[in-house]
Amino acid sequence: MILSLRKRAERAHRNDRVFLGIVYGSAGTFVLLILALLVQLILGSWQSIRTFGFAFLWTSQWNPVTSQFGALPLIFGTVVSSFIAILLAGIVGILAAAFLSDFAPREIARPLSFIIELLAAVPSVVYGLWGLFVLAPLMRVAIGPFLQHVLGWSPLFSGPIYGVGLLTAGIILALMILPTVTAISRDVIAAIPQDLREASMALGATKWETMRRVVLPAAKTGIFGALILALGRAVGETIAATMVIGNRPEIAASLFAPSYTLASVIANEFTEATTDVYLSALLELGLLLFIVSFIINALARLMMWTVFRGR
Amino acid sequence: MKAPLLRRGLVALLLAAFTAPALAATQLTGAGSTFDYPLFSKAFYAYNQQHSDLTVNFQPIGSGGGIEQFTQGTVDFGATDVPMNADELKRAAKPVIQVPVALGGEAITYNLPGVGSNLRFTRQLLADIFIGKVTNWNDKSIAKLNPKVKFPNLPIIVVHRSDGSGTTYIFTDFLSSVSSAWKSKVGTGKSVQWPAASSVGGKGNEGVAGQVRNSPGAIGYVELAYALENHMDMALLQNRAGKFLACTMDTVRAAAATKANVSATNFSIVDRAGANAYPIAGYSWVVIYKGTANKAHARQLHDILEWLVGPQGQSIAGSLKYVPLPGNVQATAKKALSEMVL
């Protein structure tokens, strides 16, 4: 059919509006979903919020028998284990990314990258099993005593070594988020223009100095984004953490002590929580987890804006 | 000709699609306790072999979930390790019948390098260990019971369940009945605040067993079936009659047989008086509505549950290392089922 010019223009215009509608709608649906999730969490935890109020955040009790609930030890466990994970994965991941993009010969870099990305495909339960049957005994027999021998003067490495605990959980989480950090950092570093590197080396810098003083600072934003993404995953990781963290809702100074994370409690106790206040408290933990992840991401964005202002 | 054949084929297909449901098997649904899952899985399949018109779909989502779905009416029956209490019954609104269908015991397992199986414990000693009063294996109270054993200077690590579970309920029920200190300080529940300073939680029976296996000095509680299947070192526990008993099918069955008229309001069988009664045991329950609209479903549900608590169903339970219900309890269960309005 031959349409007149005017009709064709009108049809194009309408199609444009439809397309815009679909695109805005998709984005809007996403926002609506997040809001709906938030509203549902708040509704579910309302009874717990009313019963415990803000004291929920700084009480150290988790007693289902007397229905006394407080989330402080859980927040502590979540934050500390994720922090250890980011520290370990950050150092190893960024260095590995630098190696893969700039220092490794092409024949090694490609298969190595592939293998590291394959690590991300391993289910978290498998990590948990490995942690429980390999890493925990190793921690108890070798790593723990060694650390206690060298750093035992510090309260961080004092006390009995169970094998499971905060440190073991931190290491497992680090392993899990390592592929994310490495893969994204490698891409970011590789995307830095070659001119910068050549200019730096023309001025007499060595390869390492170029990496440390020119390339990595240039890639700061992207690497930070990778770390935040990885942190988000570490905070929410449930199964692997619950298998190696010892599941004890207590705050202790030692990294060898058993601990508990927000996600672990929910996974462990949700199916058997029969009283209303218990269920509500667990949902409030879910809400907390939601908010903690939100705050981590928001803080990271804020830091990026202030540090990299003008970019 | 092609067209009429196609049309005929289509009509036949539609007819089949609409009449098939009328000829298909009835499907009943249940949800709840993970403890029951292996039993239901095997037993309902076996029943289906004999009665091909009935299939049962059971989802092991946990006792809490089971009660919730049963109350909402999304499943025909629920399965729970702890019977529904007054609040839950009130929420169900309609009259509920609760039937004991499975029996399990709990073994105490430990990890002491150089020391074998069959260490002796009294009930009070066990309570003292779990409450945190006895903290080292070289404590005099342990040595007194086991004079021939040389105990190392090794701190005791208490291992408990991190997930809410009927196993924990039965164990804490036992500790509450033998120790007033435990009862007032901790209490009974599917999930409790464990008081021992040196304690660790494991997820599921596998978690507890794995943790005990990997930690020298650890002590924990696991389901009998699990301990038997995995050939774990178990302790001898002294019962009320003064005998030191191992957790076996016979000793658990003896404990259950001492309370024939077990009911949802009187269901605890821990620490029973009886020469061969093992102190830590408990039932798992199926909850059904007394009267349902669908009479055909009610009749089939009644029949399969009666088969389950009878000799055939319980022999399947035995093959899976559950403890078969003693004869008097089978009779009680059948009597409860007979109250269904059919």
Interface residues (C-beta under 8 A of the other chain):
Chain A: Q61 W62 N63 P64 V65 T66 L132 F133 A136 P137 R140 P160 Y162 G163 V164 T242 M243 G246 N247 R248 P249 P258 S264 A267 N268 E269 F270 T271 E272 A273 T274 T275
Chain B: I61 G62 S63 G64 G65 I67 D87 E88 P155 I157 S162 D163 G164 S165 V186 G187 T188 G189 K190 S191 V192 Q193 W194 S198 S199 V200 G201 G202 K203 G207 G210 Q211 N214 S215
